[in-house]
């Protein structure tokens, strides 16, 4: 019932005092004077109690306000008053009081799904996991059948902050047990348990749950999404379940996610094939066209990449004209950035500048401006480029790091190594725990041939982050490239590969140390595999050199030409061709 739409005339003047507060409790219904007045349980005592409660809430006396409004809610059974009581307690960080009000609400209105949801959420916030089983079962029972699968699928997000992940699995499994054999909900129930097992660090149980869920016909994508997450975590056999689902007409979104997973796993050729399948089936599906263009760019297929990106922009025409700022899609700006990169690789600086000027999404404007600064430096305007970087605003720590990295990269490219080192040393002094700055400083020391300082910094990085492969790989590769301490170099690189299996750049490093140790066959095997996974100018330089010195000159030239197409300015590739006196 609504106690404020039909109040007695005596209290109409007082209503204006209550209105500002009451909008937080009730969504008011407009008065309808032409309708007959309805009887109301509102009397002067109750009205005064509500008014006083709201005034106490405004006066920052939440305990008094809570008591008054909860008492009124119990007297009237009004859902809005229960809700308001819970909100006051939550805002005062009084978890036990909020739980008391939510349980009173649930007892007064047992069919209220909202009340049960509040009880469950408050128990979770109080980390009382063992007590959440019954509210969870009740919430599912109150959920309409048409919404039940989505509600089950959302359960892991409710428990994501649980301190005891194993207990969370146990509680949810007991709540879901009646549904595990349900033909309509079994797939989702098993997939939900699998996600919780994954969060609890048990991928074997998660994979088993995905397998059990895939036996059901209804909601087959829920187990498939779980399998895709397991695939990204390198869980053996998870991809088999993904492929099972791919054979049964999955959604476009799932195919796109699978392509992105392949891309992240450095399986670019397979990812490209999957995107081509999507584009053949849905030629006007713009997101797949954009992703295909960006992937072609990464693989060095510049003509194909440019055609894809232009096609994407054509598809997006008319879709963005009425949208501005953060409401506008980000894709067009990403396409412009990629087209600028293509123009830059082809040394068409004016065209690159033109594409960069079209970038207008807030999340990409900084990147575009930083690339503009890089173009300015290439055109001999170093100081102007640095001034531009320094003038750009910083909305976050991430943007500050982007500016720092851009400044250091420009100084490196312009051979201003001492100046770049000074910038990094200042940044490290301000952020001594920043391991990314530490790594950049180590790589700059290597560039300046200060090997002792490079090793000191990399050893410091290994101690700070022993599970990060980049320091092991960097030190191992540096030693191998100079033919120094080769057994130790190999050990370091193998450690890096153990931490990040199948990474093409680490495989390149391992191949290079094998080459330095005279193991050309192993080096060729590793380099060919790495180059297939990730066509890159640096890997092309190494593969070409091993082929050249193994007497396979024609293949070496072919690989080097491909590397130059990928990145004609790569220093390692240019130095290799000059050292070996190879004209192309």
C-alpha positions as CSV (number, residue, x, y, z in Angstrom):
1,X,0.0,0.0,0.0
2,X,1.1,3.6,-0.6
3,X,0.9,5.7,2.6
4,X,1.6,9.0,1.0
5,X,-0.8,9.3,-1.9
6,X,-4.0,9.5,0.3
7,X,-2.9,11.2,3.5
8,X,-5.2,13.2,5.7
9,X,-5.4,17.0,4.9
10,X,-4.0,17.8,8.3
11,X,-0.6,16.5,7.2
12,X,-0.5,17.9,3.7
13,X,1.6,20.9,4.7
14,X,4.1,18.6,6.4
15,X,4.4,16.5,3.3
16,X,6.7,19.1,1.6
17,X,9.2,18.5,4.4
18,X,9.2,14.8,3.7
19,X,9.3,14.8,-0.1
20,X,13.0,15.1,-0.6
21,X,13.7,12.2,1.7
22,X,10.8,10.0,0.7
23,X,11.8,9.8,-3.0
24,X,14.5,7.5,-1.7
25,X,11.9,5.2,-0.2
26,X,9.0,5.2,-2.7
27,X,8.6,5.8,-6.4
28,X,5.6,8.2,-6.0
29,X,2.4,7.6,-7.9
30,X,0.8,10.9,-9.1
31,X,-2.3,11.9,-7.3
32,X,-5.6,11.4,-9.1
33,X,-8.1,13.8,-7.6
34,X,-10.9,12.6,-9.8
35,X,-10.7,9.1,-8.2
36,X,-12.5,8.3,-4.9
37,X,-10.2,8.5,-1.9
38,X,-9.0,5.1,-0.7
39,X,-8.6,4.2,2.9
40,X,-5.0,4.2,4.2
41,X,-3.2,2.8,7.2
42,X,-1.3,6.1,7.5
43,X,-2.1,7.9,10.7
44,X,-0.5,10.8,12.5
45,X,1.7,8.6,14.7
46,X,3.0,6.6,11.7
47,X,3.5,9.7,9.6
48,X,5.5,11.4,12.4
49,X,7.6,8.2,12.8
50,X,8.5,8.2,9.1
51,X,9.2,11.9,9.0
52,X,11.4,11.7,12.1
53,X,13.3,8.7,10.7
54,X,14.0,10.4,7.4
55,X,15.1,13.6,9.2
56,X,17.5,11.5,11.4
57,X,18.9,9.9,8.3
58,X,19.6,13.4,6.8
59,X,21.1,14.5,10.1
60,X,23.6,11.6,9.9
61,X,22.1,9.7,12.8
62,X,21.7,6.3,11.0
63,X,21.2,4.2,14.0
64,X,18.1,6.2,15.1
65,X,16.8,6.4,11.5
66,X,17.3,2.6,11.0
67,X,15.3,1.8,14.2
68,X,12.4,4.1,13.4
69,X,12.1,2.9,9.7
70,X,12.5,-0.8,10.4
71,X,9.9,-0.6,13.1
72,X,7.5,1.2,10.7
73,X,8.3,-1.5,8.0
74,X,7.4,-4.3,10.5
75,X,4.2,-2.6,11.4
76,X,3.1,-2.0,7.8
77,X,4.7,-4.8,5.9
78,X,5.7,-2.2,3.3
79,X,8.5,-3.3,1.0
80,X,9.8,0.2,0.3
81,X,10.3,0.8,4.0
82,X,12.2,-2.5,4.4
83,X,14.4,-1.5,1.4
84,X,15.0,1.9,2.9
85,X,16.0,0.4,6.3
86,X,18.5,-2.0,4.6
87,X,20.0,0.9,2.6
88,X,20.5,3.1,5.7
89,X,22.3,0.3,7.5
90,X,24.5,-0.5,4.5
91,X,25.4,3.2,4.1
92,X,26.4,3.2,7.7
93,X,28.5,0.1,7.2
94,X,26.4,-1.7,9.8
95,X,26.3,-5.2,8.2
96,X,24.6,-7.0,11.0
97,X,21.8,-4.3,11.1
98,X,21.4,-4.6,7.4
99,X,21.1,-8.4,7.7
100,X,18.5,-8.0,10.5
101,X,16.4,-5.7,8.3
102,X,16.7,-7.9,5.2
103,X,15.7,-11.0,7.2
104,X,12.7,-9.2,8.7
105,X,11.8,-8.2,5.1
106,X,12.1,-11.8,4.0
107,X,10.0,-13.1,6.9
108,X,7.3,-10.4,6.3
109,X,7.2,-11.0,2.5
110,X,8.4,-14.5,1.8
111,X,7.6,-14.2,-1.9
112,X,9.9,-11.2,-2.3
113,X,12.8,-12.1,-4.6
114,X,14.5,-8.7,-3.8
115,X,14.4,-9.4,0.0
116,X,16.1,-12.8,-0.5
117,X,18.6,-11.3,-2.8
118,X,19.5,-8.7,-0.1
119,X,19.9,-11.4,2.5
120,X,22.3,-13.4,0.2
121,X,24.4,-10.4,-0.8
122,X,24.7,-9.2,2.8
123,X,25.8,-12.6,4.0
124,X,28.4,-12.7,1.2
125,X,29.7,-9.2,2.1
126,X,30.0,-10.4,5.7
127,X,31.9,-13.4,4.4
128,X,29.5,-15.8,6.1
129,X,29.6,-18.3,3.2
130,X,28.3,-21.3,5.1
131,X,25.0,-19.4,5.7
132,X,24.4,-18.6,2.1
133,X,23.2,-22.0,1.0
134,X,19.5,-21.6,2.0
135,X,19.1,-18.0,0.7
136,X,20.7,-19.1,-2.6
137,X,18.2,-22.0,-3.0
138,X,15.4,-19.7,-2.1
139,X,16.5,-17.1,-4.6
140,X,16.6,-19.7,-7.4
141,X,13.1,-21.0,-6.4
142,X,11.7,-17.5,-6.5
143,X,13.3,-16.8,-9.9
144,X,10.9,-17.2,-12.9
145,X,11.7,-20.3,-15.0
146,X,12.6,-18.2,-18.0
147,X,15.3,-16.3,-16.0
148,X,16.6,-19.2,-14.0
149,X,19.5,-20.2,-16.3
150,X,20.8,-16.7,-16.4
151,X,20.5,-16.4,-12.6
152,X,22.5,-19.6,-12.1
153,X,25.1,-18.5,-14.6
154,X,25.6,-15.3,-12.6
155,X,26.3,-17.1,-9.3
156,X,30.2,-17.1,-9.6
157,X,30.2,-13.3,-9.8
158,X,28.4,-13.2,-6.5
159,X,31.0,-15.4,-4.9
160,X,34.1,-13.9,-6.6
161,X,35.2,-12.1,-3.4
162,X,34.8,-15.1,-1.2
163,X,37.9,-15.7,0.9
164,X,37.4,-19.5,1.0
165,X,36.9,-20.5,-2.6
166,X,36.7,-24.2,-1.7
167,X,33.9,-23.5,0.7
168,X,32.1,-21.4,-1.9
169,X,32.1,-24.4,-4.2
170,X,30.8,-26.7,-1.5
171,X,27.9,-24.3,-0.6
172,X,26.9,-23.6,-4.2
173,X,27.1,-27.3,-5.1
174,X,24.7,-28.2,-2.3
175,X,22.3,-25.5,-3.5
176,X,22.5,-26.6,-7.1
177,X,22.3,-30.4,-6.5
178,X,18.6,-30.7,-7.4
179,X,19.4,-29.1,-10.7
180,X,22.4,-31.0,-11.8
181,X,20.2,-33.6,-13.6
182,X,17.6,-31.1,-14.8
183,X,17.3,-31.4,-18.7
184,X,16.8,-27.6,-19.0
185,X,19.2,-26.3,-16.3
186,X,21.8,-29.1,-15.9
187,X,24.3,-27.7,-18.4
188,X,24.2,-24.3,-16.8
189,X,24.4,-25.8,-13.2
190,X,27.5,-27.9,-14.1
191,X,29.2,-25.0,-16.0
192,X,28.6,-22.7,-13.0
193,X,30.2,-25.2,-10.7
194,X,33.1,-25.5,-13.1
195,X,33.7,-21.8,-13.0
196,X,33.8,-21.9,-9.2
197,X,36.2,-24.9,-9.3
198,X,38.4,-22.9,-11.7
199,X,38.4,-19.9,-9.2
200,X,39.3,-22.4,-6.5
201,X,42.4,-23.5,-8.4
202,X,41.1,-26.9,-9.4
203,X,41.1,-27.0,-13.2
204,X,40.7,-30.8,-13.3
205,X,37.4,-30.6,-11.5
206,X,36.4,-27.6,-13.7
207,X,37.1,-29.6,-16.9
208,X,35.1,-32.5,-15.5
209,X,32.2,-30.2,-14.9
210,X,32.4,-28.8,-18.4
211,X,32.3,-32.4,-19.8
212,X,29.2,-33.2,-17.7
213,X,27.5,-30.0,-18.7
214,X,28.1,-30.6,-22.4
215,X,25.9,-33.7,-22.3
216,X,22.8,-31.6,-22.1
217,X,21.0,-30.1,-25.1
218,X,19.7,-26.9,-23.4
219,X,22.1,-24.0,-22.9
220,X,25.1,-25.7,-24.5
221,X,27.1,-22.5,-24.7
222,X,27.5,-22.3,-20.9
223,X,29.8,-25.4,-20.7
224,X,31.5,-24.2,-23.9
225,X,32.3,-20.8,-22.4
226,X,33.8,-22.6,-19.4
227,X,35.9,-24.8,-21.7
228,X,37.1,-21.7,-23.5
229,X,38.2,-20.2,-20.2
230,X,40.1,-23.4,-19.4
231,X,41.7,-23.4,-22.8
232,X,43.0,-19.9,-22.1
233,X,44.5,-21.3,-18.9
234,X,46.3,-24.0,-21.0
235,X,44.2,-26.8,-19.4
236,X,44.8,-30.0,-21.5
237,X,41.8,-31.3,-23.5
238,X,39.7,-28.2,-22.9
239,X,40.0,-27.3,-26.5
240,X,38.3,-30.6,-27.5
241,X,35.2,-29.4,-25.7
242,X,35.4,-26.1,-27.5
243,X,35.7,-27.8,-30.8
244,X,32.7,-30.0,-30.0
245,X,30.6,-26.9,-29.6
246,X,32.0,-25.3,-32.7
247,X,30.7,-28.2,-34.7
248,X,27.1,-27.4,-33.5
249,X,26.5,-23.9,-34.9
250,X,27.7,-21.8,-32.0
251,X,26.9,-18.1,-31.7
252,X,29.0,-15.5,-33.6
253,X,30.1,-14.1,-30.2
254,X,31.5,-17.5,-29.3
255,X,33.4,-17.9,-32.6
256,X,34.8,-14.4,-32.1
257,X,36.0,-15.3,-28.6
258,X,37.6,-18.5,-29.9
259,X,39.5,-16.6,-32.5
260,X,40.7,-14.1,-29.9
261,X,41.8,-17.0,-27.7
262,X,43.8,-18.5,-30.6
263,X,45.3,-15.1,-31.2
264,X,46.4,-14.8,-27.5
265,X,47.9,-18.3,-27.8
266,X,50.1,-17.0,-30.7
267,X,48.1,-19.2,-33.1
268,X,47.6,-16.4,-35.6
269,X,47.0,-18.5,-38.7
270,X,44.2,-20.5,-37.0
271,X,42.7,-17.3,-35.6
272,X,42.7,-15.7,-39.0
273,X,41.0,-18.8,-40.5
274,X,38.3,-18.7,-37.8
275,X,37.7,-15.0,-38.5
276,X,37.5,-15.6,-42.2
277,X,34.8,-18.2,-41.6
278,X,32.8,-15.7,-39.6
279,X,33.2,-13.1,-42.3
280,X,32.1,-15.5,-45.0
281,X,29.0,-16.4,-43.0
282,X,28.2,-12.8,-42.0
283,X,30.0,-10.5,-44.4
284,X,28.4,-7.4,-42.8
285,X,29.4,-8.3,-39.2
286,X,31.7,-5.3,-38.5
287,X,33.5,-6.6,-35.4
288,X,34.9,-9.6,-37.2
289,X,36.1,-7.5,-40.1
290,X,37.9,-5.2,-37.7
291,X,39.6,-8.0,-35.8
292,X,40.6,-9.7,-39.1
293,X,42.2,-6.4,-40.2
294,X,44.2,-6.0,-37.0
295,X,45.3,-9.7,-37.1
296,X,46.4,-9.3,-40.7
297,X,48.4,-6.3,-39.7
298,X,50.1,-8.2,-36.9
299,X,51.0,-11.0,-39.4
300,X,52.5,-8.5,-41.8
301,X,49.7,-8.9,-44.5
302,X,49.6,-5.2,-45.0
303,X,47.4,-5.1,-48.2
304,X,44.8,-7.5,-46.7
305,X,44.9,-5.6,-43.4
306,X,44.3,-2.2,-45.1
307,X,41.4,-3.7,-47.2
308,X,39.8,-5.2,-44.0
309,X,40.1,-2.0,-42.1
310,X,38.7,0.2,-44.9
311,X,35.8,-2.3,-45.3
312,X,35.1,-2.1,-41.5
313,X,35.0,1.7,-41.7
314,X,32.6,1.5,-44.6
315,X,30.3,-0.9,-42.6
316,X,30.4,1.5,-39.7
317,X,29.3,4.5,-41.7
318,X,26.1,6.0,-40.4
319,X,26.3,4.0,-37.1
320,X,28.5,6.5,-35.3
321,X,27.3,9.9,-36.7
322,X,24.8,10.3,-33.8
323,X,27.1,9.1,-31.1
324,X,29.9,11.1,-29.5
325,X,32.4,10.8,-26.7
326,X,32.3,7.6,-24.6
327,X,29.0,6.6,-26.1
328,X,30.5,6.2,-29.6
329,X,32.0,2.8,-30.5
330,X,35.8,2.5,-30.1
331,X,36.3,0.4,-33.2
332,X,36.7,3.2,-35.7
333,X,39.5,4.9,-33.7
334,X,41.2,1.5,-33.5
335,X,40.9,1.1,-37.2
336,X,42.4,4.6,-37.8
337,X,45.3,3.7,-35.5
338,X,46.0,0.5,-37.4
339,X,45.8,2.3,-40.8
340,X,48.3,4.8,-39.5
341,X,50.6,2.0,-38.5
342,X,50.3,0.5,-42.0
343,X,51.1,3.9,-43.5
344,X,54.1,4.3,-41.2
345,X,55.5,0.9,-42.1
346,X,55.3,2.0,-45.8
347,X,57.0,5.2,-44.8
348,X,54.0,7.3,-45.9
349,X,54.3,9.8,-43.0
350,X,51.7,12.3,-44.3
351,X,49.1,9.5,-44.7
352,X,49.9,8.2,-41.2
353,X,49.4,11.7,-39.8
354,X,46.1,12.0,-41.6
355,X,44.8,8.8,-40.1
356,X,45.9,9.7,-36.6
357,X,44.1,13.0,-36.8
358,X,40.8,11.1,-37.2
359,X,41.1,9.3,-33.9
360,X,38.5,10.8,-31.6
361,X,37.5,8.2,-29.0
362,X,38.6,9.3,-25.5
363,X,40.3,6.0,-24.8
364,X,42.5,6.3,-27.9
365,X,43.2,10.0,-28.3
366,X,46.3,9.8,-26.1
367,X,47.7,6.9,-28.1
368,X,47.1,8.8,-31.3
369,X,48.9,11.9,-29.9
370,X,51.8,9.9,-28.8
371,X,52.2,8.4,-32.2
372,X,52.0,11.9,-33.7
373,X,54.9,12.8,-31.5
374,X,56.8,9.8,-32.8
375,X,56.1,11.0,-36.4
376,X,57.3,14.5,-35.5
377,X,60.6,13.1,-34.1
378,X,61.1,11.1,-37.3
379,X,60.8,14.3,-39.2
380,X,63.5,16.0,-37.2
381,X,61.3,17.8,-34.7
382,X,62.6,16.0,-31.6
383,X,62.1,18.8,-29.1
384,X,58.6,19.6,-30.4
385,X,57.7,16.0,-30.1
386,X,58.8,15.8,-26.4
387,X,57.0,19.1,-25.7
388,X,53.8,17.6,-27.1
389,X,54.2,14.5,-24.9
390,X,54.8,16.5,-21.8
391,X,51.7,18.7,-22.5
392,X,49.3,15.8,-22.8
393,X,47.0,15.3,-19.8
394,X,47.1,12.2,-17.7
395,X,43.8,10.7,-16.6
396,X,45.3,7.7,-14.9
397,X,48.6,6.0,-13.8
398,X,48.3,3.9,-17.0
399,X,48.3,7.0,-19.2
400,X,51.3,8.4,-17.3
401,X,53.2,5.1,-18.1
402,X,52.2,5.4,-21.8
403,X,53.6,8.9,-21.9
404,X,56.9,7.7,-20.2
405,X,57.3,4.8,-22.6
406,X,56.6,7.0,-25.6
407,X,59.2,9.5,-24.5
408,X,61.8,6.9,-23.9
409,X,61.1,5.1,-27.2
410,X,61.5,8.4,-29.1
411,X,64.8,9.1,-27.4
412,X,66.0,5.6,-28.1
413,X,65.0,5.9,-31.8
414,X,66.8,9.2,-32.1
415,X,70.0,7.7,-30.4
416,X,69.6,9.9,-27.4
417,X,70.4,7.0,-25.1
418,X,72.0,8.9,-22.2
419,X,69.0,11.2,-22.1
420,X,66.6,8.2,-22.2
421,X,68.4,6.6,-19.3
422,X,68.1,9.8,-17.2
423,X,64.4,9.9,-17.8
424,X,64.0,6.3,-16.7
425,X,66.2,6.7,-13.7
426,X,64.1,9.6,-12.5
427,X,61.0,7.7,-13.1
428,X,62.4,4.7,-11.1
429,X,63.4,7.0,-8.2
430,X,59.8,8.2,-8.1
431,X,58.4,4.6,-8.4
432,X,61.0,2.3,-6.9
433,X,58.6,-0.7,-7.0
434,X,57.7,-0.4,-10.7
435,X,59.2,-3.5,-12.3
436,X,58.2,-2.3,-15.8
437,X,60.5,0.7,-15.5
438,X,63.2,-1.5,-14.0
439,X,63.0,-3.8,-17.1
440,X,63.0,-0.8,-19.5
441,X,66.1,0.5,-17.7
442,X,67.8,-2.9,-18.0
443,X,67.1,-3.0,-21.7
444,X,68.5,0.5,-22.2
445,X,71.7,-0.5,-20.3
446,X,72.0,-3.4,-22.7
447,X,71.6,-1.0,-25.6
448,X,74.4,1.1,-24.2
449,X,76.6,-2.0,-23.8
450,X,76.6,-1.6,-20.0
451,X,76.2,-5.4,-19.5
452,X,77.1,-5.4,-15.8
453,X,74.3,-2.9,-15.0
454,X,71.9,-4.8,-17.3
455,X,72.5,-8.0,-15.4
456,X,72.2,-6.3,-12.0
457,X,68.9,-4.9,-12.9
458,X,67.5,-8.1,-14.4
459,X,68.7,-10.1,-11.4
460,X,66.8,-7.6,-9.2
461,X,63.7,-8.1,-11.4
462,X,64.0,-11.9,-11.0
463,X,64.1,-11.6,-7.3
464,X,61.1,-9.2,-7.2
465,X,59.0,-11.2,-9.6
466,X,60.4,-14.8,-9.9
467,X,57.4,-16.0,-12.0
468,X,57.8,-13.4,-14.7
469,X,59.7,-14.9,-17.7
470,X,60.9,-11.7,-19.4
471,X,63.9,-11.1,-17.1
472,X,65.2,-14.7,-17.6
473,X,64.7,-14.5,-21.3
474,X,66.3,-11.1,-21.7
475,X,69.4,-12.1,-19.8
476,X,69.7,-15.4,-21.4
477,X,69.3,-13.9,-24.9
478,X,71.8,-11.2,-24.2
479,X,74.4,-13.7,-23.1
480,X,73.7,-15.9,-26.1
481,X,73.9,-13.1,-28.5
482,X,77.4,-12.3,-27.3
483,X,78.4,-15.9,-27.1
484,X,79.0,-15.7,-23.4
485,X,78.2,-18.3,-20.6
486,X,76.1,-20.3,-23.1
487,X,75.1,-23.1,-20.7
488,X,73.9,-20.6,-18.2
489,X,72.1,-18.6,-21.0
490,X,70.3,-21.8,-22.1
491,X,69.3,-22.5,-18.5
492,X,67.8,-19.0,-18.1
493,X,65.9,-19.2,-21.4
494,X,64.5,-22.7,-20.6
495,X,63.3,-21.3,-17.3
496,X,61.5,-18.6,-19.2
497,X,59.9,-21.1,-21.6
498,X,58.8,-23.2,-18.6
499,X,57.0,-20.1,-17.2
500,X,55.5,-19.3,-20.6
501,X,55.3,-22.4,-22.8
502,X,55.3,-22.0,-26.6
503,X,56.0,-18.3,-26.5
504,X,57.5,-17.6,-30.0
505,X,59.9,-14.9,-28.8
506,X,61.3,-17.2,-26.0
507,X,61.5,-20.0,-28.6
508,X,63.5,-17.6,-30.7
509,X,65.9,-17.0,-27.8
510,X,66.3,-20.7,-27.2
511,X,67.0,-21.2,-30.9
512,X,69.6,-18.5,-30.8
513,X,71.5,-20.1,-27.9
514,X,71.3,-23.5,-29.7
515,X,72.8,-21.8,-32.8
516,X,75.6,-20.3,-30.8
517,X,76.3,-23.7,-29.4
518,X,76.6,-25.2,-32.9
519,X,73.2,-27.0,-32.8
520,X,71.9,-25.7,-36.2
521,X,69.3,-28.3,-36.7
522,X,67.6,-27.6,-33.4
523,X,67.9,-23.9,-34.0
524,X,66.1,-24.2,-37.4
525,X,63.4,-26.3,-35.9
526,X,62.7,-23.8,-33.1
527,X,63.0,-20.8,-35.4
528,X,60.6,-22.2,-38.1
529,X,58.1,-23.0,-35.4
530,X,58.4,-19.6,-33.8
531,X,58.1,-17.8,-37.2
532,X,55.0,-19.8,-38.1
533,X,53.4,-18.8,-34.8
534,X,54.5,-15.2,-34.9
535,X,55.8,-13.7,-38.2
536,X,58.2,-11.0,-36.8
537,X,61.2,-9.2,-38.3
538,X,63.5,-10.1,-35.3
539,X,62.7,-13.8,-35.7
540,X,63.1,-13.5,-39.5
541,X,66.6,-12.1,-39.0
542,X,67.6,-15.1,-36.9
543,X,65.9,-17.7,-39.1
544,X,67.5,-16.2,-42.2
545,X,70.9,-16.2,-40.7
546,X,70.8,-19.8,-39.6
547,X,69.5,-20.8,-43.1
548,X,72.2,-18.7,-44.8
549,X,75.0,-20.3,-42.8
550,X,73.5,-23.7,-43.4
551,X,73.7,-23.3,-47.2
552,X,70.0,-22.6,-47.8
553,X,70.5,-19.2,-49.3
554,X,67.3,-18.9,-51.3
555,X,65.0,-19.7,-48.4
556,X,67.1,-17.3,-46.3
557,X,66.5,-14.4,-48.7
558,X,62.8,-15.2,-48.8
559,X,62.5,-15.1,-45.1
560,X,64.5,-11.9,-44.9
561,X,62.3,-10.2,-47.5
562,X,59.2,-11.2,-45.5
563,X,60.8,-9.7,-42.4
564,X,61.5,-6.5,-44.2
565,X,57.9,-6.3,-45.3
566,X,56.9,-6.8,-41.7
567,X,59.2,-4.1,-40.4
568,X,61.7,-2.4,-42.7
569,X,63.3,-0.5,-39.8
570,X,64.1,-3.5,-37.6
571,X,67.6,-2.9,-36.3
572,X,68.5,-6.6,-35.8
573,X,67.4,-7.5,-39.4
574,X,69.2,-4.5,-41.0
575,X,72.4,-5.3,-39.0
576,X,72.2,-9.0,-40.0
577,X,72.0,-8.2,-43.7
578,X,74.8,-5.7,-43.4
579,X,77.1,-8.0,-41.4
580,X,76.5,-10.9,-43.9
581,X,76.8,-8.6,-46.9
582,X,73.5,-9.8,-48.3
583,X,71.9,-7.6,-51.0
584,X,68.1,-8.0,-51.4
